[in-house]
Amino acid sequence: MPAPDDLTGLASAVEEALRTYARQRTALKKQWAPVNRHWTQTSAPVTASGHPHPA
């Protein structure tokens, strides 16, 4: 979150950052939601040991 040079605008900067955070978090939750209790995103596969697949 960028802080304003003049601290009188700090309250409005924090309010805007919190509003933006909430929108972005909601969008990410929808994008990365499990389907039938299974994660369908395959961009970062993980093995049962928790380590990424070897290349």
C-alpha atoms as an extended CHARMM CRD file, in Angstrom:
* protein
*
        55  EXT
         1         1  MET       CA              0.0000000000        0.0000000000        0.0000000000  PROA      1               0.0000000000
         2         2  PRO       CA              1.5650000000        3.2880000000       -1.0190000000  PROA      2               0.0000000000
         3         3  ALA       CA              1.5810000000        5.8420000000        1.7870000000  PROA      3               0.0000000000
         4         4  PRO       CA              0.8620000000        9.4580000000        0.8780000000  PROA      4               0.0000000000
         5         5  ASP       CA              3.5920000000       12.0530000000        1.4060000000  PROA      5               0.0000000000
         6         6  ASP       CA              1.1430000000       14.1660000000        3.3910000000  PROA      6               0.0000000000
         7         7  LEU       CA             -0.1480000000       12.1150000000        6.3290000000  PROA      7               0.0000000000
         8         8  THR       CA             -3.4770000000       13.9430000000        6.3290000000  PROA      8               0.0000000000
         9         9  GLY       CA             -4.4360000000       11.6570000000        3.4260000000  PROA      9               0.0000000000
        10        10  LEU       CA             -3.4010000000        8.4890000000        5.2550000000  PROA      10              0.0000000000
        11        11  ALA       CA             -6.9050000000        7.5890000000        6.4380000000  PROA      11              0.0000000000
        12        12  SER       CA             -8.3590000000        7.7130000000        2.9290000000  PROA      12              0.0000000000
        13        13  ALA       CA             -5.3710000000        5.7610000000        1.5370000000  PROA      13              0.0000000000
        14        14  VAL       CA             -5.9240000000        3.0000000000        4.1240000000  PROA      14              0.0000000000
        15        15  GLU       CA             -9.6730000000        2.9000000000        3.3910000000  PROA      15              0.0000000000
        16        16  GLU       CA             -9.0320000000        2.5460000000       -0.3430000000  PROA      16              0.0000000000
        17        17  ALA       CA             -6.4230000000       -0.1740000000        0.2450000000  PROA      17              0.0000000000
        18        18  LEU       CA             -8.8650000000       -2.1630000000        2.3920000000  PROA      18              0.0000000000
        19        19  ARG       CA            -11.6130000000       -1.8700000000       -0.2400000000  PROA      19              0.0000000000
        20        20  THR       CA             -9.1980000000       -2.9860000000       -2.9660000000  PROA      20              0.0000000000
        21        21  TYR       CA             -7.9680000000       -5.8920000000       -0.8150000000  PROA      21              0.0000000000
        22        22  ALA       CA            -11.5000000000       -7.1530000000       -0.2510000000  PROA      22              0.0000000000
        23        23  ARG       CA            -12.3270000000       -7.0970000000       -3.9880000000  PROA      23              0.0000000000
        24        24  GLN       CA             -9.0640000000       -8.7840000000       -4.9660000000  PROA      24              0.0000000000
        25        25  ARG       CA             -9.4040000000      -11.4500000000       -2.2550000000  PROA      25              0.0000000000
        26        26  THR       CA            -12.9470000000      -12.2760000000       -3.3680000000  PROA      26              0.0000000000
        27        27  ALA       CA            -11.8150000000      -12.5760000000       -6.9910000000  PROA      27              0.0000000000
        28        28  LEU       CA             -8.9440000000      -14.8780000000       -6.0430000000  PROA      28              0.0000000000
        29        29  LYS       CA            -11.1930000000      -17.0600000000       -3.9070000000  PROA      29              0.0000000000
        30        30  LYS       CA            -13.5150000000      -17.5430000000       -6.8900000000  PROA      30              0.0000000000
        31        31  GLN       CA            -10.6110000000      -18.2170000000       -9.2540000000  PROA      31              0.0000000000
        32        32  TRP       CA             -8.8720000000      -20.7350000000       -6.9820000000  PROA      32              0.0000000000
        33        33  ALA       CA            -11.9030000000      -22.4690000000       -5.4810000000  PROA      33              0.0000000000
        34        34  PRO       CA            -11.9010000000      -26.2790000000       -5.2330000000  PROA      34              0.0000000000
        35        35  VAL       CA            -14.2870000000      -28.2460000000       -7.4580000000  PROA      35              0.0000000000
        36        36  ASN       CA            -15.9840000000      -31.1670000000       -5.7120000000  PROA      36              0.0000000000
        37        37  ARG       CA            -13.4080000000      -30.8000000000       -2.9130000000  PROA      37              0.0000000000
        38        38  HSD       CA            -10.5410000000      -31.1590000000       -5.4180000000  PROA      38              0.0000000000
        39        39  TRP       CA             -8.1640000000      -28.3990000000       -6.4530000000  PROA      39              0.0000000000
        40        40  THR       CA             -8.2260000000      -28.2040000000      -10.2390000000  PROA      40              0.0000000000
        41        41  GLN       CA             -5.3900000000      -25.7200000000      -10.7710000000  PROA      41              0.0000000000
        42        42  THR       CA             -2.4890000000      -27.5480000000      -12.4190000000  PROA      42              0.0000000000
        43        43  SER       CA              0.0590000000      -24.7540000000      -12.7730000000  PROA      43              0.0000000000
        44        44  ALA       CA              1.9090000000      -25.9010000000       -9.6340000000  PROA      44              0.0000000000
        45        45  PRO       CA              1.5430000000      -29.6820000000       -9.3010000000  PROA      45              0.0000000000
        46        46  VAL       CA              2.4850000000      -31.1540000000       -5.9360000000  PROA      46              0.0000000000
        47        47  THR       CA              3.1950000000      -34.7820000000       -5.0800000000  PROA      47              0.0000000000
        48        48  ALA       CA              1.9390000000      -36.6100000000       -1.9850000000  PROA      48              0.0000000000
        49        49  SER       CA              5.1970000000      -35.6900000000       -0.2440000000  PROA      49              0.0000000000
        50        50  GLY       CA              4.3960000000      -32.0120000000       -0.7080000000  PROA      50              0.0000000000
        51        51  HSD       CA              7.3270000000      -31.3710000000       -3.0340000000  PROA      51              0.0000000000
        52        52  PRO       CA              6.9040000000      -30.2180000000       -6.6470000000  PROA      52              0.0000000000
        53        53  HSD       CA              7.3090000000      -32.8040000000       -9.3940000000  PROA      53              0.0000000000
        54        54  PRO       CA             10.8710000000      -33.0210000000      -10.6940000000  PROA      54              0.0000000000
        55        55  ALA       CA             11.4360000000      -31.4220000000      -14.0840000000  PROA      55              0.0000000000
